[in-house]
């Protein structure tokens, strides 16, 4: 075996993948333990604190962080921003994996997960949770269909590939509608907790804040994922594409900031942000670090043209959204008196395993599938249309 072959063999299963596999297997064992012994044996959840790490991270953060799928699909296929065509497949894969993991997390979190299908049969149209359940299920199917052309190309299945491409625009429109509905409805669920959620976060415009912040984090997640995948798998990615995504974020964050501060001013509750409540610190970190700072950074061309700085600014946006979702669904959400909660180590193991499985599938997809497709204009540049040659012996027009 030559030195080159040895190097290739060592690269086949790197140390990072080994760690991911170990975390993923540990998570599977933990889930099996949960189904054998019940929730009480591996969580610190109780009747006094029914929401914990899984709802905050796996559901509230997972759904929002998957927003890059519908935001980028809308930009490319509806608004004709073909420049971002090269990263659309990665965005849709990330969204599909995100929603799949949300469903898997719910199967662990629900006390009787074998009844999860009841939402399809027994409709409660007055419940925001019913709308979230239906939209998540249908949008996951839409994402699978949107991503299926990548698989069909690999398998050489031309008939289903042509069929999916013929309904691509309706699929994108359906995805945008479904995402808009359930991203906002996750905020609507909190409207039923006016006495439980801290008044600094509770507001009638929570659904709009949830939707706006999800739209803002969509491009940030695309920057985050494509930057990592391009470094890991050697994909060539134009800085102009990432800079364009970063350019849109300050405007969306600006709308979010106006809504968030304006609501407090309109309700005459701005003083809550300056109270001695310890939770106020979390609110200020959300606003300053997760909104204002990335707005300032991404407004500067020098930041957008620097991949490390752009990546750092995207991390701030992602971190700000994660903190917000943890605040409204856990840290700023009151519990029943006498009940304390801190996640059991098995709760961390399940969440870490879900992330590990997502990363493993990203690695598999990037190694087996064509994840970065050139935009149509780039294809035309690299493969120009053949010119027609005059027939031999026939004079050409002068």
C-alpha positions in Angstrom: 0.0 0.0 0.0 1.4 3.4 -1.0 1.7 6.4 1.2 -1.1 8.1 -0.7 -3.4 5.1 -0.2 -2.6 5.1 3.5 -3.5 8.8 3.8 -6.7 8.2 1.9 -7.6 5.4 4.3 -6.9 7.5 7.3 -9.1 10.3 6.0 -12.0 7.9 5.4 -13.0 7.9 9.1 -11.5 10.9 10.9 -11.4 11.4 14.6 -14.2 14.0 14.5 -16.5 11.5 12.9 -15.6 8.9 15.5 -16.6 11.3 18.2 -19.9 12.1 16.5 -20.6 8.3 16.1 -19.9 7.7 19.8 -22.3 10.6 20.8 -25.0 9.3 18.4 -24.8 5.8 19.7 -24.9 7.0 23.4 -28.0 8.9 22.5 -29.6 5.8 21.0 -28.9 3.9 24.1 -30.4 6.7 26.2 -33.6 6.7 24.1 -33.9 3.0 24.5 -33.5 3.3 28.2 -36.3 6.0 28.2 -38.7 3.8 26.3 -38.1 0.9 28.7 -38.2 2.8 32.0 -40.3 5.9 31.2 -39.6 9.6 31.3 -39.2 9.8 35.1 -36.2 7.5 35.0 -34.1 9.8 32.8 -35.3 13.3 33.2 -35.8 15.9 35.9 -39.1 17.0 34.4 -42.2 17.0 36.6 -45.8 18.2 36.9 -44.4 21.5 38.2 -42.0 21.9 35.2 -43.2 20.1 32.2 -41.0 22.0 29.7 -37.3 21.6 29.8 -34.2 21.3 27.6 -35.9 19.3 24.9 -38.7 21.8 24.3 -36.4 24.8 24.5 -33.5 23.4 22.4 -34.9 20.6 20.2 -38.3 22.2 19.4 -38.1 26.0 19.8 -34.5 26.4 18.7 -34.7 23.5 16.2 -37.6 24.9 14.2 -36.2 28.4 14.1 -32.7 27.4 13.1 -34.2 25.4 10.2 -35.7 28.6 8.8 -32.9 28.9 6.2 -34.8 26.4 4.0 -37.9 28.6 3.4 -36.1 31.9 3.4 -33.5 30.9 0.8 -35.9 28.9 -1.3 -38.2 32.0 -1.5 -35.2 34.2 -2.4 -34.0 31.9 -5.2 -37.2 30.5 -6.7 -39.7 33.3 -6.0 -37.6 36.5 -6.1 -35.2 35.2 -8.7 -32.0 35.7 -6.6 -30.1 33.1 -8.7 -26.8 34.2 -7.1 -27.7 32.0 -4.1 -28.6 29.0 -6.1 -25.3 27.4 -5.2 -26.2 27.1 -1.5 -29.9 26.3 -1.8 -29.4 22.5 -1.5 -27.4 22.8 1.7 -30.0 25.1 3.1 -32.8 22.7 2.3 -30.9 19.7 3.7 -30.2 21.6 6.9 -33.9 22.5 7.2 -35.0 18.9 6.4 -32.7 17.5 9.0 -33.8 20.1 11.5 -37.4 19.3 11.2 -36.8 15.6 11.2 -34.9 15.9 14.5 -37.7 18.0 16.0 -40.1 15.2 15.3 -37.7 12.6 16.8 -37.2 14.8 19.9 -40.9 15.0 20.4 -41.1 11.2 20.2 -38.8 11.1 23.2 -40.4 14.0 25.0 -44.0 13.1 24.8 -45.3 10.9 27.6 -47.2 8.7 25.2 -45.4 9.1 21.9 -47.4 6.3 20.2 -50.3 8.7 20.1 -48.5 11.4 18.1 -50.5 10.5 15.0 -53.7 11.6 16.8 -53.2 15.1 15.6 -53.9 13.9 12.0 -57.2 12.4 13.0 -58.5 14.3 16.0 -58.5 18.0 15.0 -58.5 20.7 17.6 -58.6 23.8 15.4 -58.6 26.1 18.4 -55.2 25.0 19.5 -52.0 26.7 18.3 -50.2 23.4 19.1 -52.5 21.6 16.6 -51.5 24.1 13.9 -47.8 23.6 14.7 -48.1 19.9 14.6 -49.9 19.8 11.2 -47.5 22.4 9.7 -44.4 20.7 10.9 -45.6 17.3 9.6 -46.6 18.7 6.2 -43.6 21.0 5.9 -41.2 18.1 6.6 -42.8 16.3 3.6 -42.4 19.4 1.5 -38.7 19.6 2.4 -38.2 16.0 1.6 -39.7 16.6 -1.9 -37.7 19.7 -2.4 -34.5 17.8 -1.6 -35.4 14.7 -3.5 -34.0 16.0 -6.9 -30.5 15.7 -5.4 -31.1 12.1 -4.6 -32.8 11.4 -7.9 -29.8 12.9 -9.8 -27.4 10.6 -7.9 -29.6 7.5 -8.7 -30.2 8.6 -12.3 -34.0 8.5 -11.9 -35.0 11.0 -14.6 -38.8 10.5 -14.6 -39.3 11.4 -10.9 -36.7 14.1 -11.2 -38.6 15.7 -14.0 -41.9 15.3 -12.1 -40.5 17.1 -9.0 -39.0 19.9 -11.0 -42.3 20.5 -12.7 -43.9 21.3 -9.3 -40.9 23.1 -7.8 -42.5 26.5 -7.5 -45.8 25.2 -5.9 -43.6 23.3 -3.4 -41.6 26.4 -2.5 -44.8 28.5 -2.1 -46.3 25.7 0.1 -43.1 25.7 2.2 -43.1 29.5 2.7 -46.8 29.4 3.8 -46.4 26.5 6.1 -43.2 28.0 7.7 -44.8 31.4 8.2 -47.7 29.7 10.0 -45.9 27.5 12.4 -42.9 29.8 13.1 -45.4 32.4 14.4 -47.7 29.8 16.1 -44.8 28.8 18.3 -45.1 32.3 19.7 -48.9 32.0 19.9 -48.5 29.1 22.2 -46.9 31.4 24.8 -49.8 33.8 24.6 -51.7 31.3 26.7 -49.3 31.9 29.6 -49.7 35.6 30.6 -49.2 34.8 34.3 -46.3 32.4 33.7 -44.0 34.2 31.2 -42.1 37.2 32.5 -43.8 40.4 31.4 -40.5 41.6 29.8 -41.0 38.9 27.2 -44.8 38.5 27.2 -46.4 40.5 24.5 -49.4 40.2 22.1 -46.9 40.5 19.2 -45.0 37.4 20.2 -46.1 35.5 17.0 -44.7 38.4 14.8 -41.4 38.5 16.9 -41.0 34.7 16.4 -41.5 35.0 12.7 -39.2 38.0 12.2 -36.4 36.5 14.3 -36.7 33.2 12.3 -36.4 35.0 9.0 -33.3 36.8 10.3 -31.6 33.7 11.5 -32.2 31.9 8.2 -29.4 33.6 6.2 -27.2 33.4 9.3 -27.6 29.6 9.5 -26.8 29.3 5.8 -23.6 31.3 6.3 -22.8 29.1 9.3 -23.5 25.8 7.6 -22.0 26.6 4.2 -18.8 28.1 5.7 -18.2 24.9 7.7 -19.1 22.5 4.9 -16.9 24.4 2.3 -13.9 24.1 4.7 -14.6 20.5 5.5 -15.4 19.2 2.0 -13.4 21.7 -0.1 -16.4 23.3 -1.9 -15.6 26.5 -3.7 -17.9 29.2 -2.5 -17.8 32.8 -3.6 -17.4 35.3 -0.9 -19.9 37.5 -2.7 -22.7 34.9 -2.0 -22.0 34.9 1.7 -21.7 38.7 1.7 -25.1 39.0 0.0 -26.7 36.9 2.7 -25.0 39.0 5.4 -26.2 42.2 3.8 -29.9 41.3 4.2 -29.6 40.4 7.9 -29.3 43.9 9.4 -32.6 45.0 7.8 -34.5 42.1 9.2 -32.9 42.5 12.6 -33.8 46.2 12.4 -37.5 45.3 11.9 -37.3 42.8 14.8 -35.6 45.4 17.1 -38.3 48.1 16.3 -41.0 45.6 17.1 -39.4 44.5 20.3 -38.6 47.9 21.7 -41.6 49.6 20.2 -44.0 47.2 21.9 -42.5 48.0 25.3 -42.8 51.7 24.6 -46.3 51.4 23.3 -47.4 49.4 26.3 -45.5 51.8 28.6 -43.4 49.0 30.0 -40.0 50.0 28.9 -39.1 50.5 32.6 -39.1 46.7 32.9 -35.9 46.6 31.0 -34.2 48.6 33.7 -35.6 46.8 36.8 -33.5 44.9 39.3 -35.0 41.6 38.1 -32.0 39.2 37.4 -33.8 38.1 34.2 -33.3 41.6 32.8 -29.6 40.7 32.2 -30.8 37.9 29.8 -33.0 40.4 27.9 -30.1 42.8 27.5 -27.8 40.1 26.2 -30.5 39.1 23.7 -30.9 42.7 22.4 -27.3 43.9 22.5 -25.3 40.8 21.6 -27.8 39.0 19.5 -29.4 42.0 17.6 -27.6 45.3 17.9 -24.0 44.1 17.6 -24.6 41.9 14.5 -26.6 44.7 12.9 -23.6 47.1 13.3 -21.1 44.5 12.2 -23.0 43.2 9.1 -23.7 46.8 8.0 -19.9 47.2 7.4 -18.6 46.1 4.0 -15.3 45.1 5.6 -17.0 42.6 7.8 -19.1 41.1 5.0 -16.0 40.7 2.8 -14.1 38.8 5.5 -15.2 35.2 5.9 -14.0 34.9 9.5 -15.7 38.1 10.5 -18.9 37.2 8.6 -18.9 33.8 10.3 -18.5 35.4 13.7 -21.4 37.9 13.1 -23.6 35.0 11.9 -22.8 33.2 15.2 -24.0 36.2 17.1 -27.3 36.2 15.3 -27.7 32.4 15.9 -26.7 32.8 19.6 -29.1 35.6 20.1 -32.0 33.6 18.7 -31.1 30.5 20.8 -31.0 32.6 24.0 -34.3 34.2 23.1 -36.0 30.8 22.6 -34.4 29.5 25.9 -35.7 32.6 27.7 -39.3 32.4 26.6 -39.7 28.7 26.9 -37.6 28.0 30.1 -35.5 30.7 31.8 -38.2 33.4 31.9 -41.0 31.0 32.2 -42.2 30.5 35.8 -42.9 27.1 37.3 -45.0 25.8 40.0 -43.8 26.7 43.5 -41.6 24.1 45.2 -40.4 22.6 41.9 -36.9 23.1 40.6 -35.5 21.9 37.4 -32.1 21.3 35.9 -31.7 18.8 33.0 -30.6 15.3 33.8 -27.4 14.2 32.0 -29.5 11.9 29.8 -31.5 14.9 28.6 -28.3 16.5 27.4 -27.2 13.1 25.9 -30.4 12.9 23.8 -30.1 16.5 22.5 -26.4 16.1 21.7 -27.1 12.8 19.9 -29.7 14.5 17.7 -27.1 17.1 16.7 -24.5 14.4 16.1 -26.9 12.5 13.9 -27.6 15.6 11.9 -23.9 16.3 11.4 -23.3 12.7 10.3 -26.0 12.9 7.7 -24.6 16.2 6.4 -21.2 14.4 6.0 -22.8 11.5 4.2 -24.8 13.9 1.9 -21.7 15.9 1.0 -19.7 12.8 0.2 -22.3 11.0 -1.9 -24.5 13.8 -3.4 -23.9 16.9 -5.5 -24.7 19.4 -2.8 -23.4 22.5 -4.4 -25.1 23.2 -7.8 -23.9 26.2 -9.9 -26.3 29.0 -10.6 -27.8 28.9 -14.2 -25.7 31.9 -15.3 -22.5 30.1 -14.0 -23.5 27.0 -15.9 -23.9 29.1 -19.1 -20.4 30.6 -18.6 -18.7 27.2 -18.1 -20.8 25.4 -20.8 -21.6 28.0 -23.6 -24.0 27.0 -26.3 -22.3 25.5 -29.3 -22.0 27.8 -32.4 -23.4 26.6 -35.7 -20.7 26.0 -38.3 -21.5 26.7 -42.0 -21.8 23.7 -44.2 -18.7 22.7 -46.1 -18.5 24.1 -49.6 -21.3 26.6 -49.0 -20.2 30.3 -49.1 -21.0 32.4 -46.1 -22.6 35.8 -46.3 -20.2 38.7 -46.2 
